Amino acid sequence: MSLPIQKTKIQTARLTLHPCTDRDTGALVCLLTDPRITRTFLVPDFATPQQAEDLARTLIAFSQTDDTAHLMTGIYRNGVLIGFVLDCGVQADEIEIGYVIAPDQQGYGYASEAVRAVLQALREMGFRRVTAGYFVENTASLRVMQKCGLRQTDQLDTVAYRGQRHACRYCELIFA
């Protein structure tokens, strides 16, 4: 049995993290289809725009639902959705997270600020271990993880994604 994930609003110095709403559908579709994001964030290769919209609506449902099995929170700056943090799997008191920041919002520390806030919330919920994976060419994501206190593990996988093979490394944070 996994720990329940609380759906709460988190305020940081510059960001607000909270469940997404239907009005975020278009912004989520943009994030899920932006080639600068899909190059390193595992997203299906959508055959139609409707498929991207369907996934956006699924993420919104995960974000809003009382089902506490999934983490999905929008990252907002000045009321505008600029990214999200979600779970890539939850097992007992361990969770793997992934995150996205809109390309035009990258380089300002928003990912680190949001992930740090989510890590604190996960700790307060009782999670013992948080992991995150990254393609080795995505050094920006590694830097975010390191800034947030995650340490690289020895785990190395090869992932086939969009016709290419990628080396995938993992980082973890174990709460004392």
Contacts in CASP RR format, 6 or more apart in sequence:
PFRMAT RR
TARGET T0000
AUTHOR 0000-0000-0000
METHOD contacts of the structure
MODEL  1
MSLPIQKTKIQTARLTLHPCTDRDTGALVCLLTDPRITRTFLVPDFATPQ
QAEDLARTLIAFSQTDDTAHLMTGIYRNGVLIGFVLDCGVQADEIEIGYV
IAPDQQGYGYASEAVRAVLQALREMGFRRVTAGYFVENTASLRVMQKCGL
RQTDQLDTVAYRGQRHACRYCELIFA
1 92 0 8 1.000
2 69 0 8 1.000
2 90 0 8 1.000
2 91 0 8 1.000
2 92 0 8 1.000
2 93 0 8 1.000
3 90 0 8 1.000
3 92 0 8 1.000
3 93 0 8 1.000
3 125 0 8 1.000
3 126 0 8 1.000
3 127 0 8 1.000
4 68 0 8 1.000
4 69 0 8 1.000
4 125 0 8 1.000
5 68 0 8 1.000
5 69 0 8 1.000
5 70 0 8 1.000
5 71 0 8 1.000
5 87 0 8 1.000
5 90 0 8 1.000
5 125 0 8 1.000
6 68 0 8 1.000
6 121 0 8 1.000
6 125 0 8 1.000
7 19 0 8 1.000
7 63 0 8 1.000
7 64 0 8 1.000
7 66 0 8 1.000
7 68 0 8 1.000
7 73 0 8 1.000
8 18 0 8 1.000
8 121 0 8 1.000
9 16 0 8 1.000
9 17 0 8 1.000
9 18 0 8 1.000
10 16 0 8 1.000
10 17 0 8 1.000
10 18 0 8 1.000
10 73 0 8 1.000
10 117 0 8 1.000
10 118 0 8 1.000
10 121 0 8 1.000
11 17 0 8 1.000
12 113 0 8 1.000
12 114 0 8 1.000
12 116 0 8 1.000
12 117 0 8 1.000
13 113 0 8 1.000
14 77 0 8 1.000
14 110 0 8 1.000
14 113 0 8 1.000
15 75 0 8 1.000
15 76 0 8 1.000
15 77 0 8 1.000
15 110 0 8 1.000
15 113 0 8 1.000
15 114 0 8 1.000
15 117 0 8 1.000
16 76 0 8 1.000
16 77 0 8 1.000
16 79 0 8 1.000
17 73 0 8 1.000
17 74 0 8 1.000
17 75 0 8 1.000
17 76 0 8 1.000
17 85 0 8 1.000
17 114 0 8 1.000
17 117 0 8 1.000
17 118 0 8 1.000
18 73 0 8 1.000
18 74 0 8 1.000
18 76 0 8 1.000
19 60 0 8 1.000
19 63 0 8 1.000
19 64 0 8 1.000
19 72 0 8 1.000
19 73 0 8 1.000
19 74 0 8 1.000
20 28 0 8 1.000
20 59 0 8 1.000
20 60 0 8 1.000
20 63 0 8 1.000
20 64 0 8 1.000
20 72 0 8 1.000
20 73 0 8 1.000
20 74 0 8 1.000
20 81 0 8 1.000
20 84 0 8 1.000
21 60 0 8 1.000
21 64 0 8 1.000
22 57 0 8 1.000
22 60 0 8 1.000
24 56 0 8 1.000
24 60 0 8 1.000
24 74 0 8 1.000
24 81 0 8 1.000
25 53 0 8 1.000
25 56 0 8 1.000
25 57 0 8 1.000
25 60 0 8 1.000
26 53 0 8 1.000
26 56 0 8 1.000
27 80 0 8 1.000
27 81 0 8 1.000
28 56 0 8 1.000
28 59 0 8 1.000
28 60 0 8 1.000
28 81 0 8 1.000
28 84 0 8 1.000
29 49 0 8 1.000
29 52 0 8 1.000
29 53 0 8 1.000
29 56 0 8 1.000
30 102 0 8 1.000
31 37 0 8 1.000
31 83 0 8 1.000
31 84 0 8 1.000
31 100 0 8 1.000
31 102 0 8 1.000
32 38 0 8 1.000
32 43 0 8 1.000
32 46 0 8 1.000
32 52 0 8 1.000
32 55 0 8 1.000
32 56 0 8 1.000
33 43 0 8 1.000
33 46 0 8 1.000
33 52 0 8 1.000
34 102 0 8 1.000
34 103 0 8 1.000
36 103 0 8 1.000
37 43 0 8 1.000
37 100 0 8 1.000
37 103 0 8 1.000
38 45 0 8 1.000
38 162 0 8 1.000
40 134 0 8 1.000
40 135 0 8 1.000
40 137 0 8 1.000
40 138 0 8 1.000
40 141 0 8 1.000
41 98 0 8 1.000
41 100 0 8 1.000
42 159 0 8 1.000
42 161 0 8 1.000
43 55 0 8 1.000
44 51 0 8 1.000
44 55 0 8 1.000
45 162 0 8 1.000
46 52 0 8 1.000
46 55 0 8 1.000
59 72 0 8 1.000
59 84 0 8 1.000
59 86 0 8 1.000
60 72 0 8 1.000
62 70 0 8 1.000
62 72 0 8 1.000
62 86 0 8 1.000
63 72 0 8 1.000
63 73 0 8 1.000
63 74 0 8 1.000
63 84 0 8 1.000
69 90 0 8 1.000
70 86 0 8 1.000
70 87 0 8 1.000
70 90 0 8 1.000
71 85 0 8 1.000
71 86 0 8 1.000
71 87 0 8 1.000
71 90 0 8 1.000
71 95 0 8 1.000
71 97 0 8 1.000
71 118 0 8 1.000
71 122 0 8 1.000
72 84 0 8 1.000
72 85 0 8 1.000
72 86 0 8 1.000
72 87 0 8 1.000
73 84 0 8 1.000
73 85 0 8 1.000
73 86 0 8 1.000
73 118 0 8 1.000
74 81 0 8 1.000
74 83 0 8 1.000
74 84 0 8 1.000
74 85 0 8 1.000
75 81 0 8 1.000
75 82 0 8 1.000
75 83 0 8 1.000
75 84 0 8 1.000
75 85 0 8 1.000
75 99 0 8 1.000
75 101 0 8 1.000
75 110 0 8 1.000
75 114 0 8 1.000
76 82 0 8 1.000
77 105 0 8 1.000
77 110 0 8 1.000
82 101 0 8 1.000
82 102 0 8 1.000
82 105 0 8 1.000
82 110 0 8 1.000
83 99 0 8 1.000
83 100 0 8 1.000
83 101 0 8 1.000
83 102 0 8 1.000
83 105 0 8 1.000
83 114 0 8 1.000
84 99 0 8 1.000
84 100 0 8 1.000
85 97 0 8 1.000
85 98 0 8 1.000
85 99 0 8 1.000
85 114 0 8 1.000
85 115 0 8 1.000
85 118 0 8 1.000
86 97 0 8 1.000
86 98 0 8 1.000
86 99 0 8 1.000
87 95 0 8 1.000
87 96 0 8 1.000
87 97 0 8 1.000
87 98 0 8 1.000
88 96 0 8 1.000
88 97 0 8 1.000
88 98 0 8 1.000
89 95 0 8 1.000
89 96 0 8 1.000
90 96 0 8 1.000
93 126 0 8 1.000
93 127 0 8 1.000
93 128 0 8 1.000
93 129 0 8 1.000
94 127 0 8 1.000
94 128 0 8 1.000
94 129 0 8 1.000
94 130 0 8 1.000
94 131 0 8 1.000
95 122 0 8 1.000
95 127 0 8 1.000
95 129 0 8 1.000
95 130 0 8 1.000
95 131 0 8 1.000
96 130 0 8 1.000
96 131 0 8 1.000
96 132 0 8 1.000
96 133 0 8 1.000
97 115 0 8 1.000
97 118 0 8 1.000
97 122 0 8 1.000
97 130 0 8 1.000
97 131 0 8 1.000
97 132 0 8 1.000
98 132 0 8 1.000
98 133 0 8 1.000
99 111 0 8 1.000
99 114 0 8 1.000
99 115 0 8 1.000
99 118 0 8 1.000
99 132 0 8 1.000
99 144 0 8 1.000
101 110 0 8 1.000
101 111 0 8 1.000
101 114 0 8 1.000
106 140 0 8 1.000
107 140 0 8 1.000
111 141 0 8 1.000
111 144 0 8 1.000
112 144 0 8 1.000
112 147 0 8 1.000
112 148 0 8 1.000
115 144 0 8 1.000
115 145 0 8 1.000
115 148 0 8 1.000
116 147 0 8 1.000
116 148 0 8 1.000
119 130 0 8 1.000
119 148 0 8 1.000
119 149 0 8 1.000
119 173 0 8 1.000
122 130 0 8 1.000
123 175 0 8 1.000
126 175 0 8 1.000
127 175 0 8 1.000
128 174 0 8 1.000
128 175 0 8 1.000
129 172 0 8 1.000
129 173 0 8 1.000
129 174 0 8 1.000
129 175 0 8 1.000
130 150 0 8 1.000
130 172 0 8 1.000
130 173 0 8 1.000
130 175 0 8 1.000
131 150 0 8 1.000
131 153 0 8 1.000
131 170 0 8 1.000
131 171 0 8 1.000
131 172 0 8 1.000
131 173 0 8 1.000
132 141 0 8 1.000
132 145 0 8 1.000
132 150 0 8 1.000
132 170 0 8 1.000
132 171 0 8 1.000
132 172 0 8 1.000
133 141 0 8 1.000
133 145 0 8 1.000
133 168 0 8 1.000
133 169 0 8 1.000
133 170 0 8 1.000
133 171 0 8 1.000
134 141 0 8 1.000
134 142 0 8 1.000
134 145 0 8 1.000
134 168 0 8 1.000
134 169 0 8 1.000
134 170 0 8 1.000
134 171 0 8 1.000
135 141 0 8 1.000
135 159 0 8 1.000
135 166 0 8 1.000
135 167 0 8 1.000
135 168 0 8 1.000
136 166 0 8 1.000
136 167 0 8 1.000
136 168 0 8 1.000
136 169 0 8 1.000
137 166 0 8 1.000
142 152 0 8 1.000
142 169 0 8 1.000
142 171 0 8 1.000
145 152 0 8 1.000
145 171 0 8 1.000
146 152 0 8 1.000
146 171 0 8 1.000
148 173 0 8 1.000
149 173 0 8 1.000
150 171 0 8 1.000
150 172 0 8 1.000
150 173 0 8 1.000
151 171 0 8 1.000
151 172 0 8 1.000
151 173 0 8 1.000
152 169 0 8 1.000
152 170 0 8 1.000
152 171 0 8 1.000
153 169 0 8 1.000
153 170 0 8 1.000
153 171 0 8 1.000
153 172 0 8 1.000
155 169 0 8 1.000
155 170 0 8 1.000
156 167 0 8 1.000
156 168 0 8 1.000
156 169 0 8 1.000
156 170 0 8 1.000
157 167 0 8 1.000
157 168 0 8 1.000
157 170 0 8 1.000
158 165 0 8 1.000
158 166 0 8 1.000
158 167 0 8 1.000
158 168 0 8 1.000
159 165 0 8 1.000
159 166 0 8 1.000
159 167 0 8 1.000
159 168 0 8 1.000
160 166 0 8 1.000
END
